[in-house]
């Protein structure tokens, strides 16, 4: 798929992995709608305040992307992480926190995917009959969730689990679905840690022994968009790290 005269919707598109993806798509010549709860979109992108769990707000963001012309896909980077043990000092994990993580990370991803797919299905097909591509964000935690990550790991495992069935279903419409499972990346959350803590985390990665750069995630997103044979796949981007229990 070409980038020029194409428009992509990026959720969580003002910072972190989403911000890097927005910038990379712009650099490739695409139009971008950065959908996020807050923040400022990178220069050249269109910001639409969006809660990914809200149907009307996502419809508005998708409509904004369609309005720009050449709507070609969505990249789901919006997500939250809450650390809580199933049992902590005799207290059970708050159910509302568990539900919130699943609602944003899993239901929110599905909400954007289904509404983006609806719009993409109405586009004119290109080479190989392709109409669009959707790239979702999973996590290494989907495979090796650590202690305190029950909710987060469950939500990201759900993203992994729905990748293939959605790709199979949407294939008839010429829409591809793939997911990226990043490991330890220097996102705003990790950037708040002391440098010593960042360095310690980075050393856990076999090679390269450092935290991932969001630009590396964005580069893979762009490759997935360009490579039509990437479909129904979950790609680990983690320097071969396998997370320990804690």
C-alpha positions as CSV (number, residue, x, y, z in Angstrom):
1,X,0.0,0.0,0.0
2,X,1.2,3.5,-0.8
3,X,1.2,6.3,1.8
4,X,0.8,9.3,-0.5
5,X,-2.8,10.6,-0.6
6,X,-3.7,8.0,2.0
7,X,-5.2,8.7,5.5
8,X,-4.6,6.7,8.6
9,X,-6.3,6.9,12.0
10,X,-3.9,6.4,15.0
11,X,-5.4,6.0,18.4
12,X,-3.2,7.2,21.3
13,X,-1.6,9.2,18.5
14,X,-0.2,12.1,20.4
15,X,2.5,10.4,22.5
16,X,4.5,7.2,23.1
17,X,4.1,4.5,20.5
18,X,1.2,6.2,18.9
19,X,3.0,9.6,18.7
20,X,5.9,7.9,17.0
21,X,3.6,6.2,14.6
22,X,1.9,9.4,13.7
23,X,5.2,11.1,13.0
24,X,6.4,8.1,10.9
25,X,3.3,8.1,8.8
26,X,3.5,11.8,8.2
27,X,7.1,11.4,7.1
28,X,6.0,8.8,4.6
29,X,3.6,11.3,3.1
30,X,0.4,10.1,4.6
31,X,-2.4,12.1,6.2
32,X,-3.0,11.2,9.9
33,X,-5.9,11.6,12.3
34,X,-4.4,11.4,15.8
35,X,-7.2,10.2,18.1
36,X,-6.4,10.6,21.8
37,X,-7.9,11.7,25.1
38,X,-5.6,14.6,25.3
39,X,-2.3,16.0,24.1
40,X,-1.2,17.8,21.0
41,X,-0.9,16.0,17.6
42,X,2.5,16.2,15.9
43,X,2.7,19.0,13.3
44,X,0.7,18.0,10.2
45,X,-1.7,15.6,11.9
46,X,-5.4,16.3,12.7
47,X,-6.2,15.9,16.4
48,X,-9.6,14.4,17.4
49,X,-10.3,14.0,21.1
50,X,-11.3,10.4,21.4
51,X,-12.2,7.9,24.1
52,X,-11.7,4.5,22.3
53,X,-14.4,2.9,24.5
54,X,-17.0,5.5,23.3
55,X,-18.8,4.4,20.1
56,X,-19.9,8.0,19.1
57,X,-16.4,9.5,19.6
58,X,-14.7,6.7,17.6
59,X,-17.3,7.2,14.8
60,X,-16.4,10.9,14.8
61,X,-12.7,10.1,14.6
62,X,-13.2,7.6,11.7
63,X,-15.4,10.1,9.9
64,X,-12.7,12.7,10.2
65,X,-10.2,10.3,8.6
66,X,-12.7,9.5,5.8
67,X,-13.2,13.2,5.3
68,X,-9.5,13.8,4.6
69,X,-9.8,11.3,1.7
70,X,-8.1,8.0,0.9
71,X,-8.9,6.4,4.3
72,X,-6.6,3.4,4.3
73,X,-6.3,2.0,7.8
74,X,-6.1,2.3,11.6
75,X,-3.3,1.8,14.1
76,X,-4.5,1.1,17.6
77,X,-2.0,2.3,20.2
78,X,-4.3,3.6,22.9
79,X,-4.0,1.7,26.1
80,X,-3.6,1.7,29.9
81,X,-1.7,-0.4,32.4
82,X,-2.7,-0.9,36.0
83,X,-0.5,-2.9,38.3
84,X,-2.4,-4.9,41.0
85,X,-2.1,-8.3,42.5
86,X,-5.0,-10.7,42.6
87,X,-4.4,-10.8,46.4
88,X,-2.5,-8.0,48.1
89,X,-2.3,-8.0,51.9
90,X,-5.5,-10.0,52.1
91,X,-7.4,-7.7,49.8
92,X,-8.7,-8.9,46.5
93,X,-7.9,-7.2,43.2
94,X,-10.6,-4.4,42.6
95,X,-13.0,-5.7,39.9
96,X,-13.6,-2.2,38.6
97,X,-9.8,-1.8,37.8
98,X,-9.8,-5.2,36.0
99,X,-12.8,-4.2,34.0
100,X,-11.4,-0.8,33.1
101,X,-8.2,-2.3,31.7
102,X,-10.1,-4.8,29.6
103,X,-12.5,-2.1,28.5
104,X,-9.8,0.3,27.2
105,X,-7.2,-2.2,25.9
106,X,-9.4,-4.9,24.5
107,X,-12.9,-3.6,24.0
108,X,-11.5,-0.2,22.9
109,X,-9.3,-1.9,20.3
110,X,-12.2,-3.9,19.0
111,X,-14.4,-0.8,18.9
112,X,-12.0,1.1,16.7
113,X,-11.3,-2.0,14.5
114,X,-15.0,-2.7,13.8
115,X,-15.8,0.9,13.0
116,X,-12.7,1.4,10.9
117,X,-13.4,-1.8,9.0
118,X,-16.9,-0.7,8.3
119,X,-15.6,2.5,6.6
120,X,-12.8,0.7,4.9
121,X,-15.1,-1.9,3.4
122,X,-16.7,0.9,1.3
123,X,-13.4,2.1,-0.2
124,X,-12.4,1.3,-3.8
125,X,-10.1,-1.7,-3.9
126,X,-6.5,-1.3,-4.9
127,X,-3.8,-3.8,-5.9
128,X,-4.7,-7.4,-4.9
129,X,-8.2,-6.0,-4.0
130,X,-6.8,-4.4,-0.9
131,X,-9.0,-1.8,0.8
132,X,-7.2,-1.2,4.0
133,X,-5.1,-2.5,6.9
134,X,-5.6,-2.4,10.7
135,X,-2.6,-2.8,13.1
136,X,-3.3,-3.4,16.7
137,X,-0.9,-3.3,19.7
138,X,-0.6,-6.3,21.9
139,X,2.4,-6.8,24.3
140,X,5.0,-9.3,25.4
141,X,2.8,-9.5,28.5
142,X,0.3,-11.3,26.4
143,X,2.7,-14.3,26.5
144,X,4.6,-13.8,29.7
145,X,2.5,-11.6,32.0
146,X,4.3,-10.7,35.2
147,X,3.0,-10.8,38.8
148,X,0.6,-7.8,39.2
149,X,-0.3,-7.8,35.4
150,X,-3.3,-10.1,35.4
151,X,-5.6,-7.5,34.0
152,X,-3.0,-6.1,31.5
153,X,-1.9,-9.5,30.3
154,X,-5.5,-10.6,29.9
155,X,-6.3,-7.5,27.8
156,X,-3.3,-8.0,25.6
157,X,-3.9,-11.7,25.2
158,X,-7.3,-10.8,24.0
159,X,-5.8,-8.6,21.3
160,X,-3.6,-11.5,20.2
161,X,-6.5,-13.9,20.2
162,X,-8.8,-11.8,18.0
163,X,-6.1,-11.0,15.4
164,X,-6.5,-14.2,13.3
165,X,-10.3,-14.5,13.3
166,X,-10.7,-10.8,12.4
167,X,-8.1,-11.2,9.6
168,X,-9.9,-14.2,8.3
169,X,-13.3,-12.6,8.4
170,X,-12.3,-9.2,6.9
171,X,-10.2,-10.9,4.1
172,X,-13.3,-11.0,1.9
173,X,-13.4,-7.2,2.1
174,X,-9.7,-6.8,1.3
175,X,-8.9,-5.6,4.8
176,X,-5.8,-7.0,6.6
177,X,-5.5,-7.2,10.4
178,X,-2.1,-7.7,12.2
179,X,-0.8,-7.0,15.6
180,X,2.6,-6.0,17.1
181,X,3.6,-7.2,20.5
182,X,6.3,-4.8,21.8
183,X,8.5,-5.6,24.8
184,X,10.1,-2.9,26.9
185,X,9.9,0.4,25.1
186,X,10.8,3.9,26.3
187,X,7.2,5.2,26.5
188,X,6.2,8.1,28.7
189,X,5.4,5.7,31.6
190,X,8.9,4.3,31.6
191,X,10.5,7.7,30.9
192,X,9.2,8.8,34.4
193,X,11.5,6.2,36.0
194,X,15.0,7.2,37.2
195,X,17.7,6.7,34.6
196,X,19.2,3.9,36.7
197,X,15.9,2.0,36.6
198,X,15.6,2.5,32.9
199,X,19.1,1.2,32.4
200,X,18.3,-1.8,34.6
201,X,15.2,-2.7,32.6
202,X,17.1,-2.3,29.3
203,X,19.8,-4.7,30.4
204,X,17.1,-7.4,30.7
205,X,16.8,-7.4,26.9
206,X,19.2,-9.9,25.3
207,X,19.9,-7.8,22.2
208,X,20.0,-4.9,21.8
209,X,20.4,-4.5,25.6
210,X,18.3,-1.4,25.9
211,X,14.8,-0.2,25.9
212,X,13.1,0.0,22.6
213,X,12.7,3.3,20.7
214,X,9.1,4.1,19.8
215,X,10.5,5.0,16.3
216,X,11.3,1.3,15.9
217,X,7.8,0.3,16.7
218,X,6.6,2.9,14.2
219,X,8.9,1.6,11.5
220,X,7.4,-1.9,11.9
221,X,3.9,-0.4,11.6
222,X,4.9,1.2,8.3
223,X,6.3,-2.1,7.0
224,X,3.1,-3.9,7.9
225,X,1.2,-1.3,6.0
226,X,3.4,-1.7,2.9
227,X,3.7,-5.5,3.0
228,X,0.4,-7.1,1.9
229,X,1.5,-10.6,2.8
230,X,1.5,-9.6,6.5
231,X,-1.9,-10.6,7.6
232,X,-3.4,-12.4,10.6
233,X,0.0,-12.3,12.3
234,X,1.2,-11.1,15.7
235,X,4.8,-9.9,15.5
236,X,6.9,-9.8,18.6
237,X,9.2,-6.7,18.7
238,X,11.1,-7.2,21.9
239,X,14.8,-7.9,21.4
240,X,14.1,-11.6,22.2
241,X,13.2,-10.8,25.9
242,X,11.1,-13.3,27.7
243,X,9.7,-11.7,30.8
244,X,10.4,-13.1,34.2
245,X,7.7,-13.6,36.9
246,X,8.5,-10.2,38.4
